[in-house]
């Protein structure tokens, strides 16, 4: 599967947060998150391992009992079933990979080609 950058198909799961699945395979799914400064991702957990990279902006991240100030070029890995959340300290762009694939993040307009 290939992905060609475009500005379509973002969804707004939370005020100030836009997300779009970029590509996915049999075991992983990559999503872009655009976060407005001041927006918050409430503490939550899910069974998926989540690995991320901050492209731009600043995020205050909470993973389990730890708090981390993420700046461009920083990354993180969140084990499945671990409580986590974030606050965007300024407009931010993050890329995150989930494993296994988060079925609820599969876009209707992408078809998995088995590769």
Rosetta constraint file for C-alpha pairs under 8 A:
AtomPair CA 1 CA 23 HARMONIC 6.89 0.50
AtomPair CA 1 CA 24 HARMONIC 7.54 0.50
AtomPair CA 1 CA 25 HARMONIC 7.70 0.50
AtomPair CA 1 CA 112 HARMONIC 7.40 0.50
AtomPair CA 1 CA 113 HARMONIC 6.73 0.50
AtomPair CA 1 CA 115 HARMONIC 6.83 0.50
AtomPair CA 2 CA 23 HARMONIC 7.05 0.50
AtomPair CA 3 CA 22 HARMONIC 6.30 0.50
AtomPair CA 3 CA 23 HARMONIC 6.28 0.50
AtomPair CA 9 CA 20 HARMONIC 6.39 0.50
AtomPair CA 10 CA 18 HARMONIC 5.83 0.50
AtomPair CA 10 CA 19 HARMONIC 5.26 0.50
AtomPair CA 10 CA 20 HARMONIC 4.81 0.50
AtomPair CA 11 CA 18 HARMONIC 5.44 0.50
AtomPair CA 11 CA 19 HARMONIC 5.46 0.50
AtomPair CA 11 CA 20 HARMONIC 6.48 0.50
AtomPair CA 12 CA 16 HARMONIC 7.54 0.50
AtomPair CA 12 CA 17 HARMONIC 5.74 0.50
AtomPair CA 12 CA 18 HARMONIC 4.63 0.50
AtomPair CA 12 CA 19 HARMONIC 6.55 0.50
AtomPair CA 13 CA 17 HARMONIC 6.60 0.50
AtomPair CA 13 CA 18 HARMONIC 6.81 0.50
AtomPair CA 13 CA 19 HARMONIC 7.57 0.50
AtomPair CA 14 CA 18 HARMONIC 7.61 0.50
AtomPair CA 14 CA 41 HARMONIC 7.62 0.50
AtomPair CA 15 CA 39 HARMONIC 7.03 0.50
AtomPair CA 16 CA 35 HARMONIC 5.86 0.50
AtomPair CA 16 CA 36 HARMONIC 5.01 0.50
AtomPair CA 16 CA 37 HARMONIC 7.82 0.50
AtomPair CA 16 CA 38 HARMONIC 7.93 0.50
AtomPair CA 16 CA 39 HARMONIC 5.29 0.50
AtomPair CA 16 CA 40 HARMONIC 7.90 0.50
AtomPair CA 17 CA 33 HARMONIC 6.91 0.50
AtomPair CA 17 CA 34 HARMONIC 5.79 0.50
AtomPair CA 17 CA 35 HARMONIC 4.63 0.50
AtomPair CA 17 CA 36 HARMONIC 6.38 0.50
AtomPair CA 17 CA 39 HARMONIC 6.95 0.50
AtomPair CA 18 CA 33 HARMONIC 5.74 0.50
AtomPair CA 18 CA 34 HARMONIC 5.07 0.50
AtomPair CA 18 CA 35 HARMONIC 6.50 0.50
AtomPair CA 19 CA 31 HARMONIC 6.73 0.50
AtomPair CA 19 CA 32 HARMONIC 5.55 0.50
AtomPair CA 19 CA 33 HARMONIC 4.47 0.50
AtomPair CA 19 CA 34 HARMONIC 6.23 0.50
AtomPair CA 20 CA 31 HARMONIC 5.54 0.50
AtomPair CA 20 CA 32 HARMONIC 5.37 0.50
AtomPair CA 20 CA 33 HARMONIC 6.75 0.50
AtomPair CA 21 CA 29 HARMONIC 7.24 0.50
AtomPair CA 21 CA 30 HARMONIC 5.89 0.50
AtomPair CA 21 CA 31 HARMONIC 4.20 0.50
AtomPair CA 21 CA 32 HARMONIC 6.34 0.50
AtomPair CA 21 CA 105 HARMONIC 6.50 0.50
AtomPair CA 21 CA 106 HARMONIC 6.81 0.50
AtomPair CA 21 CA 107 HARMONIC 6.69 0.50
AtomPair CA 22 CA 29 HARMONIC 7.80 0.50
AtomPair CA 22 CA 30 HARMONIC 5.62 0.50
AtomPair CA 22 CA 31 HARMONIC 5.42 0.50
AtomPair CA 22 CA 32 HARMONIC 6.75 0.50
AtomPair CA 23 CA 29 HARMONIC 6.04 0.50
AtomPair CA 23 CA 30 HARMONIC 5.49 0.50
AtomPair CA 23 CA 31 HARMONIC 7.42 0.50
AtomPair CA 24 CA 28 HARMONIC 5.68 0.50
AtomPair CA 24 CA 29 HARMONIC 4.11 0.50
AtomPair CA 24 CA 30 HARMONIC 6.08 0.50
AtomPair CA 24 CA 101 HARMONIC 7.30 0.50
AtomPair CA 24 CA 112 HARMONIC 7.43 0.50
AtomPair CA 25 CA 29 HARMONIC 6.39 0.50
AtomPair CA 25 CA 101 HARMONIC 7.63 0.50
AtomPair CA 25 CA 112 HARMONIC 6.92 0.50
AtomPair CA 25 CA 114 HARMONIC 7.16 0.50
AtomPair CA 25 CA 115 HARMONIC 6.40 0.50
AtomPair CA 26 CA 100 HARMONIC 7.99 0.50
AtomPair CA 26 CA 101 HARMONIC 7.11 0.50
AtomPair CA 26 CA 114 HARMONIC 7.03 0.50
AtomPair CA 26 CA 115 HARMONIC 7.33 0.50
AtomPair CA 27 CA 99 HARMONIC 5.81 0.50
AtomPair CA 27 CA 100 HARMONIC 4.97 0.50
AtomPair CA 27 CA 101 HARMONIC 5.57 0.50
AtomPair CA 28 CA 97 HARMONIC 6.48 0.50
AtomPair CA 28 CA 98 HARMONIC 5.51 0.50
AtomPair CA 28 CA 99 HARMONIC 4.72 0.50
AtomPair CA 28 CA 100 HARMONIC 5.51 0.50
AtomPair CA 28 CA 101 HARMONIC 4.93 0.50
AtomPair CA 29 CA 97 HARMONIC 5.43 0.50
AtomPair CA 29 CA 98 HARMONIC 5.21 0.50
AtomPair CA 29 CA 99 HARMONIC 6.71 0.50
AtomPair CA 29 CA 100 HARMONIC 7.57 0.50
AtomPair CA 29 CA 101 HARMONIC 5.20 0.50
AtomPair CA 29 CA 102 HARMONIC 6.93 0.50
AtomPair CA 30 CA 95 HARMONIC 6.97 0.50
AtomPair CA 30 CA 96 HARMONIC 5.62 0.50
AtomPair CA 30 CA 97 HARMONIC 4.35 0.50
AtomPair CA 30 CA 98 HARMONIC 6.51 0.50
AtomPair CA 31 CA 95 HARMONIC 5.74 0.50
AtomPair CA 31 CA 96 HARMONIC 5.32 0.50
AtomPair CA 31 CA 97 HARMONIC 6.36 0.50
AtomPair CA 32 CA 93 HARMONIC 7.15 0.50
AtomPair CA 32 CA 94 HARMONIC 5.88 0.50
AtomPair CA 32 CA 95 HARMONIC 4.61 0.50
AtomPair CA 32 CA 96 HARMONIC 6.51 0.50
AtomPair CA 33 CA 93 HARMONIC 5.70 0.50
AtomPair CA 33 CA 94 HARMONIC 5.16 0.50
AtomPair CA 33 CA 95 HARMONIC 6.24 0.50
AtomPair CA 33 CA 96 HARMONIC 7.80 0.50
AtomPair CA 34 CA 91 HARMONIC 7.54 0.50
AtomPair CA 34 CA 92 HARMONIC 5.90 0.50
AtomPair CA 34 CA 93 HARMONIC 4.77 0.50
AtomPair CA 34 CA 94 HARMONIC 6.71 0.50
AtomPair CA 35 CA 39 HARMONIC 6.51 0.50
AtomPair CA 35 CA 88 HARMONIC 6.31 0.50
AtomPair CA 35 CA 91 HARMONIC 5.64 0.50
AtomPair CA 35 CA 92 HARMONIC 5.07 0.50
AtomPair CA 35 CA 93 HARMONIC 6.33 0.50
AtomPair CA 36 CA 88 HARMONIC 6.61 0.50
AtomPair CA 36 CA 90 HARMONIC 6.57 0.50
AtomPair CA 36 CA 91 HARMONIC 4.46 0.50
AtomPair CA 36 CA 92 HARMONIC 6.50 0.50
AtomPair CA 37 CA 88 HARMONIC 4.98 0.50
AtomPair CA 37 CA 89 HARMONIC 5.24 0.50
AtomPair CA 37 CA 90 HARMONIC 3.72 0.50
AtomPair CA 37 CA 91 HARMONIC 4.27 0.50
AtomPair CA 37 CA 92 HARMONIC 7.03 0.50
AtomPair CA 38 CA 87 HARMONIC 6.61 0.50
AtomPair CA 38 CA 88 HARMONIC 5.33 0.50
AtomPair CA 38 CA 89 HARMONIC 5.72 0.50
AtomPair CA 38 CA 90 HARMONIC 6.57 0.50
AtomPair CA 38 CA 91 HARMONIC 8.00 0.50
AtomPair CA 39 CA 87 HARMONIC 5.93 0.50
AtomPair CA 39 CA 88 HARMONIC 5.47 0.50
AtomPair CA 39 CA 89 HARMONIC 7.93 0.50
AtomPair CA 40 CA 85 HARMONIC 7.62 0.50
AtomPair CA 40 CA 86 HARMONIC 5.77 0.50
AtomPair CA 40 CA 87 HARMONIC 4.39 0.50
AtomPair CA 40 CA 88 HARMONIC 6.31 0.50
AtomPair CA 41 CA 85 HARMONIC 5.20 0.50
AtomPair CA 41 CA 86 HARMONIC 5.03 0.50
AtomPair CA 41 CA 87 HARMONIC 6.26 0.50
AtomPair CA 42 CA 84 HARMONIC 7.83 0.50
AtomPair CA 42 CA 85 HARMONIC 5.22 0.50
AtomPair CA 42 CA 86 HARMONIC 6.88 0.50
AtomPair CA 43 CA 62 HARMONIC 7.95 0.50
AtomPair CA 43 CA 83 HARMONIC 6.09 0.50
AtomPair CA 43 CA 84 HARMONIC 5.01 0.50
AtomPair CA 43 CA 85 HARMONIC 4.32 0.50
AtomPair CA 43 CA 86 HARMONIC 7.60 0.50
AtomPair CA 44 CA 82 HARMONIC 7.92 0.50
AtomPair CA 44 CA 83 HARMONIC 5.24 0.50
AtomPair CA 44 CA 84 HARMONIC 5.55 0.50
AtomPair CA 44 CA 85 HARMONIC 6.42 0.50
AtomPair CA 45 CA 80 HARMONIC 7.37 0.50
AtomPair CA 45 CA 81 HARMONIC 5.18 0.50
AtomPair CA 45 CA 82 HARMONIC 5.39 0.50
AtomPair CA 45 CA 83 HARMONIC 4.73 0.50
AtomPair CA 45 CA 84 HARMONIC 6.31 0.50
AtomPair CA 46 CA 80 HARMONIC 6.05 0.50
AtomPair CA 46 CA 81 HARMONIC 4.99 0.50
AtomPair CA 46 CA 82 HARMONIC 7.22 0.50
AtomPair CA 47 CA 80 HARMONIC 4.39 0.50
AtomPair CA 47 CA 81 HARMONIC 4.77 0.50
AtomPair CA 48 CA 79 HARMONIC 7.27 0.50
AtomPair CA 48 CA 80 HARMONIC 4.63 0.50
AtomPair CA 48 CA 81 HARMONIC 7.11 0.50
AtomPair CA 48 CA 98 HARMONIC 5.99 0.50
AtomPair CA 48 CA 99 HARMONIC 5.34 0.50
AtomPair CA 48 CA 100 HARMONIC 5.87 0.50
AtomPair CA 48 CA 101 HARMONIC 7.73 0.50
AtomPair CA 48 CA 102 HARMONIC 7.31 0.50
AtomPair CA 49 CA 77 HARMONIC 7.37 0.50
AtomPair CA 49 CA 78 HARMONIC 5.75 0.50
AtomPair CA 49 CA 79 HARMONIC 4.76 0.50
AtomPair CA 49 CA 80 HARMONIC 4.43 0.50
AtomPair CA 49 CA 98 HARMONIC 5.65 0.50
AtomPair CA 49 CA 99 HARMONIC 5.26 0.50
AtomPair CA 49 CA 100 HARMONIC 7.25 0.50
AtomPair CA 50 CA 77 HARMONIC 5.72 0.50
AtomPair CA 50 CA 78 HARMONIC 5.01 0.50
AtomPair CA 50 CA 79 HARMONIC 6.61 0.50
AtomPair CA 50 CA 80 HARMONIC 7.24 0.50
AtomPair CA 50 CA 96 HARMONIC 6.57 0.50
AtomPair CA 50 CA 97 HARMONIC 5.68 0.50
AtomPair CA 50 CA 98 HARMONIC 4.67 0.50
AtomPair CA 50 CA 99 HARMONIC 6.70 0.50
AtomPair CA 51 CA 75 HARMONIC 7.39 0.50
AtomPair CA 51 CA 76 HARMONIC 5.60 0.50
AtomPair CA 51 CA 77 HARMONIC 4.20 0.50
AtomPair CA 51 CA 78 HARMONIC 6.15 0.50
AtomPair CA 51 CA 96 HARMONIC 5.50 0.50
AtomPair CA 51 CA 97 HARMONIC 5.23 0.50
AtomPair CA 51 CA 98 HARMONIC 6.62 0.50
AtomPair CA 52 CA 75 HARMONIC 5.35 0.50
AtomPair CA 52 CA 76 HARMONIC 5.24 0.50
AtomPair CA 52 CA 77 HARMONIC 6.38 0.50
AtomPair CA 52 CA 94 HARMONIC 6.82 0.50
AtomPair CA 52 CA 95 HARMONIC 5.57 0.50
AtomPair CA 52 CA 96 HARMONIC 4.10 0.50
AtomPair CA 52 CA 97 HARMONIC 6.26 0.50
AtomPair CA 53 CA 72 HARMONIC 7.90 0.50
AtomPair CA 53 CA 73 HARMONIC 6.58 0.50
AtomPair CA 53 CA 74 HARMONIC 5.84 0.50
AtomPair CA 53 CA 75 HARMONIC 4.25 0.50
AtomPair CA 53 CA 76 HARMONIC 6.64 0.50
AtomPair CA 53 CA 94 HARMONIC 5.70 0.50
AtomPair CA 53 CA 95 HARMONIC 5.37 0.50
AtomPair CA 53 CA 96 HARMONIC 6.44 0.50
AtomPair CA 54 CA 58 HARMONIC 7.86 0.50
AtomPair CA 54 CA 70 HARMONIC 6.93 0.50
AtomPair CA 54 CA 71 HARMONIC 6.42 0.50
AtomPair CA 54 CA 72 HARMONIC 5.03 0.50
AtomPair CA 54 CA 73 HARMONIC 5.68 0.50
AtomPair CA 54 CA 74 HARMONIC 5.67 0.50
AtomPair CA 54 CA 75 HARMONIC 6.29 0.50
AtomPair CA 54 CA 92 HARMONIC 7.60 0.50
AtomPair CA 54 CA 93 HARMONIC 6.20 0.50
AtomPair CA 54 CA 94 HARMONIC 4.49 0.50
AtomPair CA 54 CA 95 HARMONIC 6.54 0.50
AtomPair CA 55 CA 72 HARMONIC 5.12 0.50
AtomPair CA 55 CA 73 HARMONIC 6.17 0.50
AtomPair CA 55 CA 92 HARMONIC 7.45 0.50
AtomPair CA 55 CA 93 HARMONIC 5.37 0.50
AtomPair CA 55 CA 94 HARMONIC 5.52 0.50
AtomPair CA 55 CA 95 HARMONIC 7.20 0.50
AtomPair CA 56 CA 71 HARMONIC 7.09 0.50
AtomPair CA 56 CA 72 HARMONIC 4.90 0.50
AtomPair CA 56 CA 73 HARMONIC 7.90 0.50
AtomPair CA 56 CA 91 HARMONIC 7.79 0.50
AtomPair CA 56 CA 92 HARMONIC 5.18 0.50
AtomPair CA 56 CA 93 HARMONIC 5.18 0.50
AtomPair CA 56 CA 94 HARMONIC 7.19 0.50
AtomPair CA 57 CA 71 HARMONIC 6.31 0.50
AtomPair CA 57 CA 72 HARMONIC 6.30 0.50
AtomPair CA 57 CA 88 HARMONIC 7.75 0.50
AtomPair CA 57 CA 89 HARMONIC 7.47 0.50
AtomPair CA 57 CA 90 HARMONIC 5.57 0.50
AtomPair CA 57 CA 91 HARMONIC 5.50 0.50
AtomPair CA 57 CA 92 HARMONIC 4.01 0.50
AtomPair CA 57 CA 93 HARMONIC 6.52 0.50
AtomPair CA 58 CA 69 HARMONIC 7.04 0.50
AtomPair CA 58 CA 70 HARMONIC 5.63 0.50
AtomPair CA 58 CA 71 HARMONIC 4.86 0.50
AtomPair CA 58 CA 72 HARMONIC 7.07 0.50
AtomPair CA 58 CA 88 HARMONIC 6.17 0.50
AtomPair CA 58 CA 89 HARMONIC 5.36 0.50
AtomPair CA 58 CA 90 HARMONIC 5.70 0.50
AtomPair CA 58 CA 91 HARMONIC 7.45 0.50
AtomPair CA 58 CA 92 HARMONIC 6.20 0.50
AtomPair CA 59 CA 69 HARMONIC 5.82 0.50
AtomPair CA 59 CA 70 HARMONIC 5.05 0.50
AtomPair CA 59 CA 71 HARMONIC 6.77 0.50
AtomPair CA 59 CA 86 HARMONIC 6.43 0.50
AtomPair CA 59 CA 87 HARMONIC 5.63 0.50
AtomPair CA 59 CA 88 HARMONIC 4.62 0.50
AtomPair CA 59 CA 89 HARMONIC 5.51 0.50
AtomPair CA 59 CA 90 HARMONIC 7.44 0.50
AtomPair CA 59 CA 92 HARMONIC 7.37 0.50
AtomPair CA 60 CA 67 HARMONIC 6.97 0.50
AtomPair CA 60 CA 68 HARMONIC 5.80 0.50
AtomPair CA 60 CA 69 HARMONIC 4.67 0.50
AtomPair CA 60 CA 70 HARMONIC 6.25 0.50
AtomPair CA 60 CA 86 HARMONIC 5.53 0.50
AtomPair CA 60 CA 87 HARMONIC 5.13 0.50
AtomPair CA 60 CA 88 HARMONIC 6.47 0.50
AtomPair CA 60 CA 89 HARMONIC 6.79 0.50
AtomPair CA 61 CA 67 HARMONIC 5.53 0.50
AtomPair CA 61 CA 68 HARMONIC 5.09 0.50
AtomPair CA 61 CA 69 HARMONIC 6.25 0.50
AtomPair CA 61 CA 70 HARMONIC 7.01 0.50
AtomPair CA 61 CA 84 HARMONIC 7.47 0.50
AtomPair CA 61 CA 85 HARMONIC 5.99 0.50
AtomPair CA 61 CA 86 HARMONIC 4.34 0.50
AtomPair CA 61 CA 87 HARMONIC 6.51 0.50
AtomPair CA 62 CA 66 HARMONIC 5.68 0.50
AtomPair CA 62 CA 67 HARMONIC 4.48 0.50
AtomPair CA 62 CA 68 HARMONIC 6.44 0.50
AtomPair CA 62 CA 84 HARMONIC 5.24 0.50
AtomPair CA 62 CA 85 HARMONIC 5.26 0.50
AtomPair CA 62 CA 86 HARMONIC 5.99 0.50
AtomPair CA 63 CA 67 HARMONIC 6.43 0.50
AtomPair CA 63 CA 78 HARMONIC 6.92 0.50
AtomPair CA 63 CA 82 HARMONIC 7.06 0.50
AtomPair CA 63 CA 83 HARMONIC 6.12 0.50
AtomPair CA 63 CA 84 HARMONIC 4.39 0.50
AtomPair CA 63 CA 85 HARMONIC 6.79 0.50
AtomPair CA 64 CA 82 HARMONIC 6.03 0.50
AtomPair CA 64 CA 83 HARMONIC 5.26 0.50
AtomPair CA 64 CA 84 HARMONIC 6.03 0.50
AtomPair CA 70 CA 74 HARMONIC 5.71 0.50
AtomPair CA 70 CA 75 HARMONIC 7.43 0.50
AtomPair CA 78 CA 82 HARMONIC 6.76 0.50
AtomPair CA 78 CA 84 HARMONIC 7.86 0.50
AtomPair CA 88 CA 92 HARMONIC 6.58 0.50
AtomPair CA 98 CA 102 HARMONIC 6.71 0.50
AtomPair CA 102 CA 106 HARMONIC 6.98 0.50
AtomPair CA 106 CA 110 HARMONIC 7.47 0.50
